[in-house]
Amino acid sequence: PTAGTVKLYGEDITAMADKALLDTRRRKVSMVFQHFGLLPHRKVIDNIAFGLEVRGENKGKRRNRAQEMVDLVGLTGYENNYPDQLSGGMQQRVGLARALAADPDILMFDEPFSALDPLIRRDMQNEVIRLHHEMGKTMVFITHDLAEALKLGDRILIMRDGAMVQVGTGDELVGAPADDYVREFVSDVPRSRVLTLKWIMREQRPGDALDGPEMAPDTVIRDAVDPVLAADKPIKVVSDGKLVGMVGRSEILAVIGKVDEGGRADEGGA
């Protein structure tokens, strides 16, 4: 690094001795690469087990672990295939299984789906979400596709020229951009699919009906459209049993009445 530090569990990685750094790479962090990075002369199961082999695990243990990962990522039956016998999406599943096999604390994704067609890309995004929920791993995902970042990220960091511009949840970036760069970056995002009721709710007014639908502040706006229009009454926004705001037809229509078509930025990264 030309500047700064990188800390993992409070320890500065940039100051680690070679042995400690090697152990961190082998046991605590795994990588999923943009262009798969599979060894063409190794079968699927041997590619998945490669990191365990480098780590010195015995053959029986690493084969069993690799088979578990094969099943986990949906490649059962393809264990003995070679990479060139698989589609791009299947090859990336092998890369994902290889990263998970070492049971790391952190998975690093380097634009892993940019080489895939849109349908396979969406399938792999859903696969990452599923695995994150099932395994609870910390995942750092690099992408230039804002829609992908919004779909996958619990927190999103937007960078420009190597510097941090804004970090927050997807709705925070869209609802309260830090500057004109972020505002332009998120300008084509379908707001009703990202913003939540907390961004459009208003205070209770005299005469507001209080027998309308009840929703939480973190409800995505598009999920509230049908209940509001069907009930013809404002939504009660309730948090921890307390009324914190109201959302009526005018607030809903102010969002969905705007041009609401998705897009992507061509510059920067998220």
TAGI-V222849 format. One record per residue. N is the residue number from 1. RES is the residue in one letter. PHI is phi in radians with two decimals (NA if undefined). D_LAST is the distance of its C-alpha to the last C-alpha in Angstrom with 1 decimal. Layout:
BEGIN
N:RES:PHI:D_LAST / N:RES:PHI:D_LAST
END
This chain:
BEGIN
1:P:NA:20.3 / 2:T:-1.41:21.4 / 3:A:-2.81:20.8 / 4:G:1.41:20.1 / 5:T:-2.34:20.5 / 6:V:-2.17:18.9 / 7:K:-1.99:20.8 / 8:L:-2.24:21.4 / 9:Y:0.96:24.0 / 10:G:1.41:24.9 / 11:E:-1.80:25.7 / 12:D:-1.31:24.4 / 13:I:-1.12:23.3 / 14:T:-1.19:23.8 / 15:A:-1.88:27.4 / 16:M:-1.19:28.3 / 17:A:-1.21:31.3 / 18:D:-0.97:30.9 / 19:K:-1.13:32.4 / 20:A:-1.15:30.2 / 21:L:-1.16:27.0 / 22:L:-1.10:28.3 / 23:D:-1.15:29.0 / 24:T:-1.09:25.6 / 25:R:-1.14:24.1 / 26:R:-1.44:26.7 / 27:R:-2.10:26.7 / 28:K:-1.91:23.7 / 29:V:-2.31:20.6 / 30:S:-2.22:20.1 / 31:M:-2.16:17.9 / 32:V:-2.01:17.0 / 33:F:-1.61:16.8 / 34:Q:-1.14:15.6 / 35:H:-1.92:19.2 / 36:F:1.25:20.8 / 37:G:1.19:22.9 / 38:L:-1.48:26.0 / 39:L:-1.51:29.5 / 40:P:-1.15:31.4 / 41:H:-1.57:34.8 / 42:R:-1.89:33.9 / 43:K:-1.21:34.1 / 44:V:-0.92:31.3 / 45:I:-1.15:32.7 / 46:D:-1.34:33.2 / 47:N:-1.11:29.7 / 48:I:-1.13:28.5 / 49:A:-1.48:31.1 / 50:F:-1.02:30.4 / 51:G:-1.09:28.6 / 52:L:-1.22:31.4 / 53:E:-1.12:33.9 / 54:V:-1.08:32.5 / 55:R:-1.32:32.6 / 56:G:1.68:36.3 / 57:E:-1.21:36.5 / 58:N:-1.23:39.6 / 59:K:-1.07:39.6 / 60:G:-1.11:40.6 / 61:K:-1.16:37.9 / 62:R:-1.23:35.1 / 63:R:-1.18:36.3 / 64:N:-1.12:36.5 / 65:R:-1.14:33.0 / 66:A:-1.10:31.7 / 67:Q:-1.15:33.7 / 68:E:-1.04:32.1 / 69:M:-1.24:28.6 / 70:V:-0.99:29.9 / 71:D:-1.15:31.1 / 72:L:-1.11:28.0 / 73:V:-1.67:25.7 / 74:G:1.38:28.4 / 75:L:-1.97:29.9 / 76:T:-0.97:33.4 / 77:G:1.75:35.9 / 78:Y:-1.94:33.8 / 79:E:-0.99:34.4 / 80:N:-1.76:36.7 / 81:N:-1.41:34.9 / 82:Y:-1.68:33.4 / 83:P:-0.91:29.9 / 84:D:-1.28:31.2 / 85:Q:-1.66:32.9 / 86:L:-1.98:29.6 / 87:S:-1.27:27.1 / 88:G:-1.04:23.5 / 89:G:-1.12:22.4 / 90:M:-1.20:25.2 / 91:Q:-1.10:24.5 / 92:Q:-1.24:20.9 / 93:R:-1.12:22.7 / 94:V:-1.09:24.9 / 95:G:-1.07:22.0 / 96:L:-1.18:20.7 / 97:A:-1.11:24.3 / 98:R:-1.07:24.8 / 99:A:-1.16:21.9 / 100:L:-1.34:23.4 / 101:A:-1.04:26.9 / 102:A:-1.36:26.8 / 103:D:0.93:25.9 / 104:P:-1.36:23.3 / 105:D:-1.38:21.8 / 106:I:-2.28:18.3 / 107:L:-1.96:16.6 / 108:M:-1.86:14.0 / 109:F:-1.96:12.4 / 110:D:-1.80:11.6 / 111:E:0.71:10.5 / 112:P:-1.23:13.7 / 113:F:-1.94:14.3 / 114:S:-1.18:13.6 / 115:A:-1.61:17.4 / 116:L:-1.75:18.6 / 117:D:-1.28:20.1 / 118:P:-0.97:18.7 / 119:L:-1.17:21.2 / 120:I:-1.19:20.8 / 121:R:-1.05:17.0 / 122:R:-1.10:17.5 / 123:D:-1.09:20.2 / 124:M:-1.22:18.2 / 125:Q:-1.07:15.4 / 126:N:-1.12:18.4 / 127:E:-1.14:19.8 / 128:V:-1.10:17.0 / 129:I:-1.08:17.3 / 130:R:-1.07:21.0 / 131:L:-1.15:21.1 / 132:H:-1.10:18.9 / 133:H:-1.19:21.5 / 134:E:-1.32:24.4 / 135:M:-1.87:23.7 / 136:G:1.18:21.7 / 137:K:-1.40:19.7 / 138:T:-1.31:16.8 / 139:M:-2.18:13.9 / 140:V:-1.89:10.8 / 141:F:-2.08:8.7 / 142:I:-1.67:6.6 / 143:T:-2.72:5.7 / 144:H:-1.71:5.7 / 145:D:-1.70:7.2 / 146:L:-1.10:6.3 / 147:A:-1.05:9.7 / 148:E:-1.13:9.1 / 149:A:-1.08:6.4 / 150:L:-1.15:9.1 / 151:K:-1.27:11.8 / 152:L:-1.67:11.1 / 153:G:-1.52:9.6 / 154:D:-1.29:12.3 / 155:R:-2.29:10.1 / 156:I:-2.13:6.5 / 157:L:-1.94:5.6 / 158:I:-1.72:4.5 / 159:M:-2.08:6.4 / 160:R:-2.51:9.2 / 161:D:0.92:12.1 / 162:G:1.42:11.4 / 163:A:-1.94:11.7 / 164:M:-1.28:10.0 / 165:V:-1.80:10.1 / 166:Q:-2.75:9.7 / 167:V:-2.28:9.4 / 168:G:3.05:11.1 / 169:T:-1.26:11.7 / 170:G:-1.01:10.7 / 171:D:-1.22:14.1 / 172:E:-1.21:13.8 / 173:L:-1.18:10.9 / 174:V:-1.33:12.9 / 175:G:-1.43:16.3 / 176:A:-2.48:16.0 / 177:P:-1.07:13.5 / 178:A:-1.28:14.2 / 179:D:-2.73:15.0 / 180:D:-1.11:15.6 / 181:Y:-1.10:12.4 / 182:V:-1.17:10.3 / 183:R:-1.03:13.4 / 184:E:-1.21:13.3 / 185:F:-1.07:9.7 / 186:V:-1.80:10.8 / 187:S:-1.11:14.3 / 188:D:-1.70:14.8 / 189:V:-1.26:13.7 / 190:P:-1.12:16.9 / 191:R:-1.07:17.6 / 192:S:-1.18:20.3 / 193:R:-1.64:18.2 / 194:V:-2.07:15.7 / 195:L:-1.22:17.9 / 196:T:-1.91:20.6 / 197:L:-1.08:24.2 / 198:K:-1.11:23.8 / 199:W:-1.45:22.2 / 200:I:-2.16:25.2 / 201:M:-1.20:28.1 / 202:R:-2.17:31.1 / 203:E:-1.27:34.1 / 204:Q:-1.12:37.1 / 205:R:-1.93:39.7 / 206:P:-1.02:43.4 / 207:G:1.61:44.3 / 208:D:-1.11:41.0 / 209:A:-1.21:42.0 / 210:L:-1.89:40.9 / 211:D:-1.95:41.6 / 212:G:-1.44:38.4 / 213:P:-1.05:35.6 / 214:E:-2.07:33.9 / 215:M:-2.41:30.2 / 216:A:-1.48:27.8 / 217:P:-1.10:25.4 / 218:D:-1.58:22.3 / 219:T:-1.24:23.6 / 220:V:-1.16:21.3 / 221:I:-0.95:23.2 / 222:R:-1.09:23.9 / 223:D:-1.33:25.6 / 224:A:-1.73:27.9 / 225:V:-1.08:29.0 / 226:D:-1.06:31.8 / 227:P:-1.04:33.3 / 228:V:-1.16:33.6 / 229:L:-1.21:35.1 / 230:A:-1.25:37.4 / 231:A:-1.46:38.7 / 232:D:0.98:38.9 / 233:K:-2.41:38.4 / 234:P:-1.19:35.6 / 235:I:-1.43:33.3 / 236:K:-1.55:34.0 / 237:V:-1.61:30.9 / 238:V:-2.15:32.0 / 239:S:-2.26:30.5 / 240:D:0.93:32.7 / 241:G:1.37:35.7 / 242:K:-1.96:35.4 / 243:L:-1.26:34.9 / 244:V:-1.96:32.0 / 245:G:3.07:31.8 / 246:M:-2.28:32.7 / 247:V:-2.34:31.0 / 248:G:-1.91:33.3 / 249:R:-1.03:33.3 / 250:S:-1.10:32.6 / 251:E:-1.19:29.3 / 252:I:-1.13:28.2 / 253:L:-1.19:29.4 / 254:A:-1.11:27.7 / 255:V:-1.57:24.3 / 256:I:-1.35:25.3 / 257:G:-1.37:27.5 / 258:K:-1.45:24.8 / 259:V:-1.02:23.2 / 260:D:-2.25:20.9 / 261:E:-1.94:19.5 / 262:G:-1.29:16.1 / 263:G:-2.77:14.3 / 264:R:-2.59:11.1 / 265:A:-1.50:10.0 / 266:D:-1.66:11.4 / 267:E:-2.20:9.9 / 268:G:1.45:7.1 / 269:G:-2.70:3.8 / 270:A:-2.38:0.0
END
